[in-house]
Amino acid sequence: MRAVAAGSVGNLVEWYEFGVYGFLATVLADRFFTPAGGGAAEALVRTYAAFALAFFFRPLGAALFGSLGDRAGRRPVLICVITLMTASTALIGMLPTYATAGAAAPWLLTLLRALQGLSAGGEFGGAVTLMTESAPPGRRGLYGAWQSFTVALGLLAGAGVATATVTLLTPAQLSDWGWRLPFLLALPLGLVALWLRVGLDETPRVGEGEAGGLRGGAGGAARAGHGVTGGPPGGAGDDTRVRDGLTGGPPGDAGAVALAGDGRDGGPPGSTRVVARLVPTAVGRVLGWSAAGYTFLVVLPSYLQVTLHADVRQALLATVPANLGFAAAILPAGLLSDRVGRRPVMLTGALLVTASAVPLLRLLQDDGTSAAAKGAATAAAGAMVGLMAGPGPALLAEMFPARVRWTGLGLAYSLSNAVFSGCAGLIITEAVRRTGNADVPAYYAAAACALSALVLAWRPRRTRTRAGEPGEERSGQEVATEEAVRKGRSERCG
């Protein structure tokens, strides 16, 4: 469980900060992006531009830290990532504002946001790799879901701290110095994460000097000649019986490819081709999660303030049910994916968002709707996103062989977030400003989830092992039985 805690807490710090930035976007716009005479809407667009820029540094961080983590080991790179993330977040709370530093203020904020994006790009891939490689047989969906669960906890913590700050301080105090407090709070959180990671053991995949798939005790494919997996039935993202280990679970669900070499040299020929071939499919499968998640969980407060003219406290309180619904759905969705597969659960969430995004948003726009009904609507929206976020980490981990797992899943997640999450606030705010259409957030989330549903529903050609042996879909019970039989044979032979 230390692996789960060490992987999760760093992710909590990351999403706490990203949540705080999104929730306090209107305050930051006033302090950093509004020179004398500047408009509030224009300043908010600039604030979200800096927000989006950080996301475009995520793929760079995923490639940099992922390559190091796949070669040098998970633990030392995860320590480096959490140190960079904590330092850059705390420094935001110490920055001079536009009134003090002039044009340098927004540039300094943007620089720290870029460093955060760099560290966040490495954080997701490393944390998910750590947790899924440490998972027992048949539990990668649940273990991976803890990563998404800490996203919810981080966003809830960010919403809670931001709401408390706005509620307890006067507007003048909030604008003057109060906005700094949530960012400075990341320092003790980061120190706890650092302590957990310093005492962490290397994962079995790296500790054994192997770059095979998620196998053996971690529930993945066994070494050459056995290829028996412990993944989920119909799971999204694995091929069974891939020699030298690719991933555990059923075949073809994520379009995974057989391993070329055992990866002990830290990057055998073909690694780049493997990543390049799998990343586009991976991005397509999680882009709905990225877009809808940021629309309903992070961008919503600013939308309510600027478009529906709610005050800061009301807007922040509206996000609490959304994040609670999100958190409540994640772990059950991950556990369910261990039984029925990753893709069916994620596909359900994507289709639900596609169908209900517009009606839910119009419910929020209706002045006659009760507060309880609006809270239920935002909670339902969050739960739909949770259906995608729960199985998502395991899906991505199972798509990539261990020798490039951190790099591959980190790039896929980072690219999806850069385009569909980081730009969500910028696109929605600018589109609403230009068109005057208050339904833009719903259209954005629904369109992204519709596209993601198409990719999730598409079944790529099944991959064959080196022996030309096709994979086969099996139930979780069949997988467990086969593993038990193989273990018994191994013990008798020994």
GUKE-491030 format. One record per residue (C-alpha): x, y, z. Coordinates in pm, whole numbers, plus 50000, padded with zeros to 5 digits. Each point is the difference from the previous one (the first is absolute). Example, Ala and Ser with C-alpha at 12.3 -4.5 7.8 and 13.67 -1.06 7.14 Angstrom:
GUKE-491030
<gugu xx="51230" yy="49550" zz="50780"/>
<gugu xx="50137" yy="50344" zz="49934"/>
//
This chain:
GUKE-491030
<gugu xx="50000" yy="50000" zz="50000"/>
<gugu xx="50297" yy="50233" zz="50037"/>
<gugu xx="50033" yy="49994" zz="49621"/>
<gugu xx="49637" yy="50113" zz="49968"/>
<gugu xx="50051" yy="50274" zz="50259"/>
<gugu xx="50329" yy="50119" zz="49848"/>
<gugu xx="49854" yy="50006" zz="49651"/>
<gugu xx="49675" yy="50159" zz="50106"/>
<gugu xx="50118" yy="50282" zz="50223"/>
<gugu xx="50216" yy="50159" zz="49732"/>
<gugu xx="49705" yy="49995" zz="49768"/>
<gugu xx="49786" yy="50158" zz="50272"/>
<gugu xx="50247" yy="50290" zz="50029"/>
<gugu xx="50001" yy="50048" zz="49623"/>
<gugu xx="49622" yy="50014" zz="49965"/>
<gugu xx="49954" yy="50202" zz="50315"/>
<gugu xx="50211" yy="50273" zz="49843"/>
<gugu xx="49836" yy="49974" zz="49659"/>
<gugu xx="49663" yy="50016" zz="50169"/>
<gugu xx="50096" yy="50304" zz="50207"/>
<gugu xx="50125" yy="50179" zz="49688"/>
<gugu xx="49675" yy="49926" zz="49816"/>
<gugu xx="49776" yy="50087" zz="50294"/>
<gugu xx="50180" yy="50329" zz="50068"/>
<gugu xx="50044" yy="50085" zz="49632"/>
<gugu xx="49796" yy="50321" zz="50024"/>
<gugu xx="50208" yy="50121" zz="50298"/>
<gugu xx="50328" yy="49913" zz="49826"/>
<gugu xx="49878" yy="50176" zz="49686"/>
<gugu xx="49950" yy="50316" zz="50203"/>
<gugu xx="50339" yy="49977" zz="50177"/>
<gugu xx="50221" yy="49894" zz="49709"/>
<gugu xx="49832" yy="50068" zz="49667"/>
<gugu xx="49804" yy="50323" zz="50044"/>
<gugu xx="50201" yy="50318" zz="49945"/>
<gugu xx="49822" yy="50329" zz="50045"/>
<gugu xx="49697" yy="50010" zz="49774"/>
<gugu xx="50006" yy="49630" zz="49913"/>
<gugu xx="49674" yy="49808" zz="49971"/>
<gugu xx="49907" yy="49710" zz="50229"/>
<gugu xx="49908" yy="49760" zz="49717"/>
<gugu xx="50323" yy="50076" zz="49813"/>
<gugu xx="50205" yy="49948" zz="50317"/>
<gugu xx="49826" yy="49665" zz="50062"/>
<gugu xx="50087" yy="49887" zz="49649"/>
<gugu xx="50366" yy="50086" zz="50068"/>
<gugu xx="49985" yy="49815" zz="50332"/>
<gugu xx="49873" yy="49690" zz="49823"/>
<gugu xx="50265" yy="50044" zz="49732"/>
<gugu xx="50266" yy="49963" zz="50271"/>
<gugu xx="49798" yy="49705" zz="50134"/>
<gugu xx="50001" yy="49838" zz="49655"/>
<gugu xx="50371" yy="50066" zz="49948"/>
<gugu xx="50082" yy="49788" zz="50304"/>
<gugu xx="49815" yy="49712" zz="49842"/>
<gugu xx="50208" yy="50021" zz="49685"/>
<gugu xx="50310" yy="49945" zz="50212"/>
<gugu xx="49849" yy="49676" zz="50127"/>
<gugu xx="50092" yy="49791" zz="49694"/>
<gugu xx="50356" yy="50128" zz="50028"/>
<gugu xx="50007" yy="49900" zz="50367"/>
<gugu xx="49847" yy="49662" zz="49914"/>
<gugu xx="50270" yy="49934" zz="49740"/>
<gugu xx="50285" yy="50126" zz="50220"/>
<gugu xx="49908" yy="49844" zz="50333"/>
<gugu xx="49843" yy="49696" zz="49834"/>
<gugu xx="50319" yy="49917" zz="49816"/>
<gugu xx="50200" yy="50040" zz="50321"/>
<gugu xx="49751" yy="49794" zz="50200"/>
<gugu xx="49993" yy="49719" zz="49745"/>
<gugu xx="50380" yy="49985" zz="50000"/>
<gugu xx="50116" yy="50100" zz="50348"/>
<gugu xx="49708" yy="49872" zz="50205"/>
<gugu xx="49671" yy="50137" zz="50131"/>
<gugu xx="50097" yy="50112" zz="50350"/>
<gugu xx="50279" yy="50258" zz="49941"/>
<gugu xx="49812" yy="50174" zz="49720"/>
<gugu xx="49677" yy="50015" zz="50202"/>
<gugu xx="50197" yy="50173" zz="50278"/>
<gugu xx="50133" yy="50256" zz="49751"/>
<gugu xx="49652" yy="50063" zz="49858"/>
<gugu xx="49832" yy="50068" zz="50335"/>
<gugu xx="50283" yy="50233" zz="50105"/>
<gugu xx="49963" yy="50210" zz="49684"/>
<gugu xx="49622" yy="50006" zz="50027"/>
<gugu xx="49994" yy="50105" zz="50365"/>
<gugu xx="50261" yy="50274" zz="49954"/>
<gugu xx="49833" yy="50155" zz="49694"/>
<gugu xx="49657" yy="49998" zz="50166"/>
<gugu xx="50119" yy="50161" zz="50323"/>
<gugu xx="50189" yy="50266" zz="49807"/>
<gugu xx="49678" yy="50114" zz="49832"/>
<gugu xx="49882" yy="50102" zz="50346"/>
<gugu xx="50307" yy="50224" zz="50034"/>
<gugu xx="49981" yy="50179" zz="49663"/>
<gugu xx="49967" yy="50378" zz="49969"/>
<gugu xx="49681" yy="50114" zz="49828"/>
<gugu xx="49956" yy="50225" zz="49697"/>
<gugu xx="49965" yy="50302" zz="50225"/>
<gugu xx="50345" yy="49928" zz="50147"/>
<gugu xx="50204" yy="49851" zz="49717"/>
<gugu xx="49813" yy="50126" zz="49695"/>
<gugu xx="50023" yy="49791" zz="49685"/>
<gugu xx="50250" yy="49763" zz="50165"/>
<gugu xx="49728" yy="49863" zz="50231"/>
<gugu xx="49799" yy="49806" zz="49739"/>
<gugu xx="50323" yy="49870" zz="49844"/>
<gugu xx="50124" yy="49870" zz="50335"/>
<gugu xx="49665" yy="49832" zz="50063"/>
<gugu xx="50009" yy="49844" zz="49655"/>
<gugu xx="50356" yy="49872" zz="50058"/>
<gugu xx="49898" yy="49827" zz="50323"/>
<gugu xx="49694" yy="49858" zz="49827"/>
<gugu xx="50232" yy="49856" zz="49734"/>
<gugu xx="50214" yy="49833" zz="50268"/>
<gugu xx="49684" yy="49859" zz="50155"/>
<gugu xx="49895" yy="49865" zz="49663"/>
<gugu xx="50341" yy="49840" zz="49956"/>
<gugu xx="49979" yy="49824" zz="50337"/>
<gugu xx="49634" yy="49906" zz="49955"/>
<gugu xx="50084" yy="49834" zz="49669"/>
<gugu xx="50237" yy="49767" zz="50178"/>
<gugu xx="49778" yy="49951" zz="50305"/>
<gugu xx="49705" yy="49823" zz="49840"/>
<gugu xx="50200" yy="49743" zz="49806"/>
<gugu xx="50225" yy="49924" zz="50295"/>
<gugu xx="49719" yy="49974" zz="50255"/>
<gugu xx="49783" yy="49777" zz="49782"/>
<gugu xx="50296" yy="49780" zz="49907"/>
<gugu xx="50093" yy="49966" zz="50367"/>
<gugu xx="49648" yy="49907" zz="50110"/>
<gugu xx="49910" yy="49763" zz="49717"/>
<gugu xx="50334" yy="49819" zz="50013"/>
<gugu xx="49952" yy="49954" zz="50375"/>
<gugu xx="49640" yy="49875" zz="49967"/>
<gugu xx="49906" yy="49641" zz="50089"/>
<gugu xx="49845" yy="49778" zz="49730"/>
<gugu xx="49667" yy="50121" zz="49868"/>
<gugu xx="50013" yy="50332" zz="50188"/>
<gugu xx="50175" yy="50239" zz="49763"/>
<gugu xx="49674" yy="50180" zz="49928"/>
<gugu xx="49945" yy="50068" zz="50368"/>
<gugu xx="50363" yy="50093" zz="50069"/>
<gugu xx="50015" yy="50229" zz="49697"/>
<gugu xx="49671" yy="50158" zz="50105"/>
<gugu xx="50170" yy="50132" zz="50314"/>
<gugu xx="50192" yy="50234" zz="49773"/>
<gugu xx="49676" yy="50147" zz="49869"/>
<gugu xx="49850" yy="49998" zz="50349"/>
<gugu xx="50278" yy="50225" zz="50122"/>
<gugu xx="49919" yy="50231" zz="49708"/>
<gugu xx="49656" yy="50035" zz="50156"/>
<gugu xx="50149" yy="50045" zz="50347"/>
<gugu xx="50241" yy="50262" zz="49867"/>
<gugu xx="49722" yy="50190" zz="49824"/>
<gugu xx="49779" yy="49974" zz="50308"/>
<gugu xx="50284" yy="50122" zz="50219"/>
<gugu xx="50060" yy="50285" zz="49759"/>
<gugu xx="49631" yy="50088" zz="49994"/>
<gugu xx="49976" yy="49974" zz="50378"/>
<gugu xx="50306" yy="50215" zz="50068"/>
<gugu xx="49900" yy="50256" zz="49736"/>
<gugu xx="49643" yy="50015" zz="50135"/>
<gugu xx="50122" yy="50039" zz="50358"/>
<gugu xx="50241" yy="50273" zz="49893"/>
<gugu xx="49729" yy="50190" zz="49812"/>
<gugu xx="49750" yy="49956" zz="50284"/>
<gugu xx="50225" yy="50092" zz="50293"/>
<gugu xx="50173" yy="50299" zz="49842"/>
<gugu xx="49859" yy="50327" zz="49876"/>
<gugu xx="50026" yy="50071" zz="49625"/>
<gugu xx="50279" yy="50249" zz="50073"/>
<gugu xx="50196" yy="49746" zz="50207"/>
<gugu xx="49951" yy="49731" zz="49736"/>
<gugu xx="50128" yy="50227" zz="49726"/>
<gugu xx="50287" yy="50136" zz="50207"/>
<gugu xx="50157" yy="49687" zz="50154"/>
<gugu xx="49738" yy="49731" zz="50060"/>
<gugu xx="50033" yy="49842" zz="49655"/>
<gugu xx="50357" yy="49899" zz="50091"/>
<gugu xx="49901" yy="49769" zz="50287"/>
<gugu xx="49866" yy="49707" zz="49793"/>
<gugu xx="50320" yy="49986" zz="49796"/>
<gugu xx="50226" yy="50014" zz="50305"/>
<gugu xx="49806" yy="49710" zz="50152"/>
<gugu xx="50145" yy="49776" zz="49727"/>
<gugu xx="50336" yy="50010" zz="50181"/>
<gugu xx="49909" yy="49778" zz="50298"/>
<gugu xx="49797" yy="49772" zz="49773"/>
<gugu xx="50300" yy="49958" zz="49771"/>
<gugu xx="50230" yy="49923" zz="50292"/>
<gugu xx="49772" yy="49713" zz="50105"/>
<gugu xx="50008" yy="49866" zz="49644"/>
<gugu xx="50379" yy="50029" zz="49992"/>
<gugu xx="50031" yy="49808" zz="50328"/>
<gugu xx="49786" yy="49717" zz="49867"/>
<gugu xx="50200" yy="49973" zz="49678"/>
<gugu xx="50342" yy="50011" zz="50162"/>
<gugu xx="49909" yy="49687" zz="50197"/>
<gugu xx="49854" yy="49820" zz="49698"/>
<gugu xx="50140" yy="49677" zz="49857"/>
<gugu xx="50049" yy="49965" zz="49625"/>
<gugu xx="49716" yy="49824" zz="49816"/>
<gugu xx="50036" yy="49627" zz="49923"/>
<gugu xx="50024" yy="50065" zz="49627"/>
<gugu xx="50306" yy="50221" zz="50047"/>
<gugu xx="50137" yy="49831" zz="50309"/>
<gugu xx="50023" yy="49674" zz="49807"/>
<gugu xx="50172" yy="50175" zz="49712"/>
<gugu xx="49717" yy="49916" zz="49764"/>
<gugu xx="49802" yy="50212" zz="49764"/>
<gugu xx="49741" yy="49738" zz="49931"/>
<gugu xx="49636" yy="50076" zz="50043"/>
<gugu xx="49782" yy="50013" zz="50303"/>
<gugu xx="50049" yy="49640" zz="50092"/>
<gugu xx="50027" yy="49735" zz="50265"/>
<gugu xx="49927" yy="50141" zz="50344"/>
<gugu xx="49892" yy="50331" zz="49851"/>
<gugu xx="49726" yy="49836" zz="49807"/>
<gugu xx="50144" yy="50026" zz="49654"/>
<gugu xx="50147" yy="49784" zz="49730"/>
<gugu xx="50257" yy="49739" zz="50092"/>
<gugu xx="50337" yy="49962" zz="49841"/>
<gugu xx="50056" yy="49839" zz="49663"/>
<gugu xx="49831" yy="49670" zz="49947"/>
<gugu xx="49730" yy="50047" zz="50261"/>
<gugu xx="49828" yy="50328" zz="49918"/>
<gugu xx="49724" yy="49942" zz="50247"/>
<gugu xx="49848" yy="50321" zz="50121"/>
<gugu xx="49820" yy="50122" zz="50303"/>
<gugu xx="49828" yy="50295" zz="49843"/>
<gugu xx="49632" yy="50068" zz="49978"/>
<gugu xx="49761" yy="49831" zz="49763"/>
<gugu xx="49943" yy="50204" zz="49692"/>
<gugu xx="50234" yy="50249" zz="50155"/>
<gugu xx="50085" yy="50308" zz="49810"/>
<gugu xx="50345" yy="49988" zz="49903"/>
<gugu xx="50167" yy="49669" zz="50015"/>
<gugu xx="50097" yy="49699" zz="49794"/>
<gugu xx="50016" yy="49659" zz="50156"/>
<gugu xx="50279" yy="49757" zz="49937"/>
<gugu xx="50243" yy="50251" zz="49865"/>
<gugu xx="50343" yy="49850" zz="50037"/>
<gugu xx="50254" yy="50178" zz="50215"/>
<gugu xx="49712" yy="50171" zz="50166"/>
<gugu xx="49801" yy="50290" zz="49876"/>
<gugu xx="49703" yy="50042" zz="50225"/>
<gugu xx="49744" yy="49799" zz="50187"/>
<gugu xx="49646" yy="49961" zz="49882"/>
<gugu xx="49809" yy="49917" zz="49686"/>
<gugu xx="50119" yy="50057" zz="49649"/>
<gugu xx="49969" yy="50282" zz="49762"/>
<gugu xx="49806" yy="50230" zz="50226"/>
<gugu xx="50256" yy="50276" zz="49986"/>
<gugu xx="50184" yy="49906" zz="49689"/>
<gugu xx="50310" yy="49902" zz="50191"/>
<gugu xx="50293" yy="49851" zz="49813"/>
<gugu xx="50232" yy="49715" zz="50085"/>
<gugu xx="50330" yy="50083" zz="50156"/>
<gugu xx="50311" yy="50021" zz="49789"/>
<gugu xx="50274" yy="49893" zz="50239"/>
<gugu xx="49993" yy="49972" zz="50376"/>
<gugu xx="50094" yy="50361" zz="50060"/>
<gugu xx="50289" yy="49941" zz="50237"/>
<gugu xx="50215" yy="50252" zz="49823"/>
<gugu xx="49752" yy="50271" zz="50093"/>
<gugu xx="49876" yy="50066" zz="49649"/>
<gugu xx="50026" yy="49730" zz="49734"/>
<gugu xx="49949" yy="50069" zz="49632"/>
<gugu xx="49639" yy="50069" zz="49916"/>
<gugu xx="49912" yy="50176" zz="50326"/>
<gugu xx="49927" yy="50328" zz="49825"/>
<gugu xx="49789" yy="49822" zz="49738"/>
<gugu xx="49800" yy="49822" zz="50270"/>
<gugu xx="49923" yy="50331" zz="50174"/>
<gugu xx="49920" yy="50180" zz="49673"/>
<gugu xx="49762" yy="49726" zz="49893"/>
<gugu xx="49807" yy="49976" zz="50325"/>
<gugu xx="49984" yy="50362" zz="50121"/>
<gugu xx="49739" yy="50126" zz="49745"/>
<gugu xx="49755" yy="49726" zz="50098"/>
<gugu xx="50066" yy="50061" zz="50367"/>
<gugu xx="49937" yy="50374" zz="49960"/>
<gugu xx="49674" yy="49931" zz="49822"/>
<gugu xx="49880" yy="49775" zz="50278"/>
<gugu xx="50060" yy="50249" zz="50281"/>
<gugu xx="49930" yy="50335" zz="49832"/>
<gugu xx="49636" yy="49993" zz="50115"/>
<gugu xx="50118" yy="49948" zz="50357"/>
<gugu xx="50238" yy="50295" zz="49962"/>
<gugu xx="49754" yy="50243" zz="49840"/>
<gugu xx="49692" yy="49920" zz="50209"/>
<gugu xx="50204" yy="49981" zz="50319"/>
<gugu xx="50139" yy="50350" zz="49965"/>
<gugu xx="49673" yy="50143" zz="49873"/>
<gugu xx="49792" yy="49877" zz="50294"/>
<gugu xx="50260" yy="49991" zz="50277"/>
<gugu xx="50235" yy="50294" zz="49942"/>
<gugu xx="49862" yy="50249" zz="49745"/>
<gugu xx="49647" yy="50001" zz="50143"/>
<gugu xx="50062" yy="50260" zz="50277"/>
<gugu xx="50135" yy="50263" zz="49762"/>
<gugu xx="49721" yy="49924" zz="49751"/>
<gugu xx="49738" yy="50053" zz="50270"/>
<gugu xx="50159" yy="50330" zz="50102"/>
<gugu xx="50065" yy="50151" zz="49658"/>
<gugu xx="49707" yy="49860" zz="49801"/>
<gugu xx="49725" yy="49941" zz="50258"/>
<gugu xx="50115" yy="50284" zz="50233"/>
<gugu xx="50025" yy="49793" zz="50318"/>
<gugu xx="50225" yy="50131" zz="50276"/>
<gugu xx="50330" yy="49829" zz="50083"/>
<gugu xx="49870" yy="49809" zz="50303"/>
<gugu xx="49690" yy="49869" zz="49818"/>
<gugu xx="50210" yy="49889" zz="49704"/>
<gugu xx="50249" yy="49815" zz="50217"/>
<gugu xx="49726" yy="49832" zz="50204"/>
<gugu xx="49842" yy="49876" zz="49675"/>
<gugu xx="50314" yy="49801" zz="49919"/>
<gugu xx="49991" yy="49803" zz="50326"/>
<gugu xx="49711" yy="49766" zz="49895"/>
<gugu xx="50170" yy="49948" zz="49662"/>
<gugu xx="50324" yy="49893" zz="50163"/>
<gugu xx="49819" yy="49787" zz="50258"/>
<gugu xx="49815" yy="49817" zz="49722"/>
<gugu xx="50328" yy="49960" zz="49816"/>
<gugu xx="50175" yy="49858" zz="50307"/>
<gugu xx="49713" yy="49765" zz="50087"/>
<gugu xx="50000" yy="49837" zz="49655"/>
<gugu xx="50373" yy="49946" zz="49948"/>
<gugu xx="50089" yy="49704" zz="50221"/>
<gugu xx="49681" yy="49802" zz="49919"/>
<gugu xx="50066" yy="50063" zz="49630"/>
<gugu xx="50358" yy="49875" zz="50032"/>
<gugu xx="49887" yy="49692" zz="50193"/>
<gugu xx="49725" yy="49931" zz="49745"/>
<gugu xx="50254" yy="50022" zz="49718"/>
<gugu xx="50194" yy="49716" zz="50163"/>
<gugu xx="49692" yy="49786" zz="49943"/>
<gugu xx="49846" yy="50116" zz="49672"/>
<gugu xx="50288" yy="50183" zz="49833"/>
<gugu xx="50130" yy="50354" zz="49969"/>
<gugu xx="49837" yy="50102" zz="49674"/>
<gugu xx="49637" yy="49913" zz="50082"/>
<gugu xx="50007" yy="50210" zz="50317"/>
<gugu xx="50172" yy="50296" zz="49832"/>
<gugu xx="49772" yy="49977" zz="49698"/>
<gugu xx="49696" yy="50022" zz="50227"/>
<gugu xx="50133" yy="50319" zz="50159"/>
<gugu xx="50082" yy="50158" zz="49664"/>
<gugu xx="49654" yy="49927" zz="49857"/>
<gugu xx="49827" yy="50134" zz="50312"/>
<gugu xx="50188" yy="50331" zz="49977"/>
<gugu xx="49928" yy="50026" zz="49628"/>
<gugu xx="49628" yy="49957" zz="50059"/>
<gugu xx="49955" yy="50207" zz="50315"/>
<gugu xx="50253" yy="50288" zz="49989"/>
<gugu xx="49763" yy="50253" zz="49841"/>
<gugu xx="49695" yy="49919" zz="50218"/>
<gugu xx="50212" yy="50013" zz="50315"/>
<gugu xx="50152" yy="50337" zz="49915"/>
<gugu xx="49661" yy="50150" zz="49915"/>
<gugu xx="49879" yy="49885" zz="50338"/>
<gugu xx="50278" yy="50209" zz="50157"/>
<gugu xx="49904" yy="50298" zz="49783"/>
<gugu xx="49634" yy="49992" zz="50110"/>
<gugu xx="49939" yy="50246" zz="50283"/>
<gugu xx="49691" yy="49804" zz="50101"/>
<gugu xx="50196" yy="49684" zz="50074"/>
<gugu xx="50051" yy="49932" zz="50369"/>
<gugu xx="50346" yy="49989" zz="50152"/>
<gugu xx="49950" yy="49632" zz="50085"/>
<gugu xx="49918" yy="49915" zz="49638"/>
<gugu xx="50302" yy="50192" zz="49876"/>
<gugu xx="50220" yy="49820" zz="50252"/>
<gugu xx="49865" yy="49665" zz="49884"/>
<gugu xx="50064" yy="50095" zz="49638"/>
<gugu xx="50363" yy="50091" zz="50062"/>
<gugu xx="50048" yy="49685" zz="50211"/>
<gugu xx="49862" yy="49790" zz="49714"/>
<gugu xx="50236" yy="50170" zz="49756"/>
<gugu xx="50293" yy="49925" zz="50229"/>
<gugu xx="49896" yy="49635" zz="50036"/>
<gugu xx="49991" yy="49958" zz="49620"/>
<gugu xx="50356" yy="50127" zz="49979"/>
<gugu xx="50090" yy="49761" zz="50282"/>
<gugu xx="49889" yy="49705" zz="49786"/>
<gugu xx="50273" yy="50095" zz="49753"/>
<gugu xx="50260" yy="50101" zz="50257"/>
<gugu xx="49978" yy="49680" zz="50206"/>
<gugu xx="50113" yy="49747" zz="49736"/>
<gugu xx="50204" yy="50254" zz="49802"/>
<gugu xx="50340" yy="49963" zz="50174"/>
<gugu xx="49998" yy="49619" zz="49975"/>
<gugu xx="49888" yy="50020" zz="49638"/>
<gugu xx="50298" yy="50218" zz="49914"/>
<gugu xx="50246" yy="49792" zz="50203"/>
<gugu xx="49887" yy="49682" zz="49829"/>
<gugu xx="50051" yy="50146" zz="49655"/>
<gugu xx="50377" yy="50032" zz="50031"/>
<gugu xx="50284" yy="49753" zz="50068"/>
<gugu xx="50194" yy="50072" zz="50319"/>
<gugu xx="50311" yy="50118" zz="49819"/>
<gugu xx="49805" yy="50303" zz="49874"/>
<gugu xx="49700" yy="49997" zz="50233"/>
<gugu xx="50074" yy="50321" zz="50191"/>
<gugu xx="50088" yy="50183" zz="49678"/>
<gugu xx="49707" yy="49867" zz="49799"/>
<gugu xx="49716" yy="50040" zz="50244"/>
<gugu xx="50143" yy="50332" zz="50122"/>
<gugu xx="50012" yy="50138" zz="49646"/>
<gugu xx="49649" yy="49880" zz="49919"/>
<gugu xx="49851" yy="50152" zz="50312"/>
<gugu xx="50203" yy="50322" zz="49969"/>
<gugu xx="49913" yy="50056" zz="49636"/>
<gugu xx="49633" yy="49941" zz="50070"/>
<gugu xx="50009" yy="50243" zz="50292"/>
<gugu xx="50203" yy="50258" zz="49809"/>
<gugu xx="49750" yy="50022" zz="49718"/>
<gugu xx="49667" yy="49919" zz="50162"/>
<gugu xx="50046" yy="50099" zz="50367"/>
<gugu xx="50254" yy="50281" zz="50000"/>
<gugu xx="49820" yy="50177" zz="49719"/>
<gugu xx="49651" yy="49940" zz="50142"/>
<gugu xx="49984" yy="50321" zz="50202"/>
<gugu xx="50155" yy="50205" zz="49720"/>
<gugu xx="49774" yy="49855" zz="49729"/>
<gugu xx="49680" yy="50017" zz="50204"/>
<gugu xx="50058" yy="50351" zz="50135"/>
<gugu xx="50101" yy="50144" zz="49662"/>
<gugu xx="49719" yy="49820" zz="49814"/>
<gugu xx="49737" yy="50124" zz="50245"/>
<gugu xx="50143" yy="50352" zz="49979"/>
<gugu xx="49992" yy="50004" zz="49620"/>
<gugu xx="49671" yy="49820" zz="49938"/>
<gugu xx="49799" yy="50082" zz="50310"/>
<gugu xx="49885" yy="49635" zz="50005"/>
<gugu xx="49984" yy="49879" zz="50359"/>
<gugu xx="49980" yy="49635" zz="49891"/>
<gugu xx="50358" yy="49986" zz="49872"/>
<gugu xx="50136" yy="49800" zz="50299"/>
<gugu xx="49742" yy="49727" zz="49943"/>
<gugu xx="50069" yy="49983" zz="49627"/>
<gugu xx="50372" yy="49975" zz="50068"/>
<gugu xx="49967" yy="49715" zz="50251"/>
<gugu xx="49741" yy="49812" zz="49792"/>
<gugu xx="50203" yy="50022" zz="49678"/>
<gugu xx="50319" yy="49880" zz="50168"/>
<gugu xx="49821" yy="49707" zz="50167"/>
<gugu xx="49828" yy="49904" zz="49675"/>
<gugu xx="50338" yy="49980" zz="49828"/>
<gugu xx="50147" yy="49806" zz="50291"/>
<gugu xx="49706" yy="49757" zz="49990"/>
<gugu xx="50071" yy="49924" zz="49635"/>
<gugu xx="50364" yy="49917" zz="50077"/>
<gugu xx="49903" yy="49792" zz="50303"/>
<gugu xx="49746" yy="49806" zz="49794"/>
<gugu xx="50251" yy="49929" zz="49725"/>
<gugu xx="50180" yy="49668" zz="50037"/>
<gugu xx="50347" yy="50002" zz="49843"/>
<gugu xx="50141" yy="49696" zz="49827"/>
<gugu xx="50108" yy="49740" zz="50251"/>
<gugu xx="50370" yy="49973" zz="50061"/>
<gugu xx="50172" yy="49666" zz="49966"/>
<gugu xx="50292" yy="49873" zz="50200"/>
<gugu xx="50336" yy="49918" zz="49843"/>
<gugu xx="49875" yy="49644" zz="49956"/>
<gugu xx="49704" yy="50133" zz="49806"/>
<gugu xx="49761" yy="49900" zz="50274"/>
<gugu xx="49693" yy="50221" zz="50016"/>
<gugu xx="49876" yy="50133" zz="50329"/>
<gugu xx="49669" yy="49894" zz="50148"/>
<gugu xx="49746" yy="50176" zz="50213"/>
<gugu xx="49940" yy="49830" zz="50332"/>
<gugu xx="49803" yy="50072" zz="50312"/>
<gugu xx="50170" yy="50103" zz="50322"/>
<gugu xx="49920" yy="49660" zz="50153"/>
<gugu xx="50159" yy="49821" zz="49704"/>
<gugu xx="50312" yy="50214" zz="50035"/>
<gugu xx="50024" yy="49928" zz="50374"/>
<gugu xx="49948" yy="49626" zz="49945"/>
<gugu xx="50263" yy="49986" zz="49729"/>
<gugu xx="50249" yy="50185" zz="50221"/>
<gugu xx="49934" yy="49759" zz="50287"/>
<gugu xx="50050" yy="49699" zz="49771"/>
<gugu xx="50324" yy="50144" zz="49864"/>
<gugu xx="50125" yy="50076" zz="50351"/>
<gugu xx="49924" yy="49643" zz="50108"/>
<gugu xx="50187" yy="49857" zz="49704"/>
<gugu xx="50296" yy="50225" zz="50073"/>
<gugu xx="50011" yy="49886" zz="50363"/>
<gugu xx="49984" yy="49632" zz="49901"/>
<gugu xx="50277" yy="50047" zz="49746"/>
<gugu xx="50209" yy="50174" zz="50266"/>
//
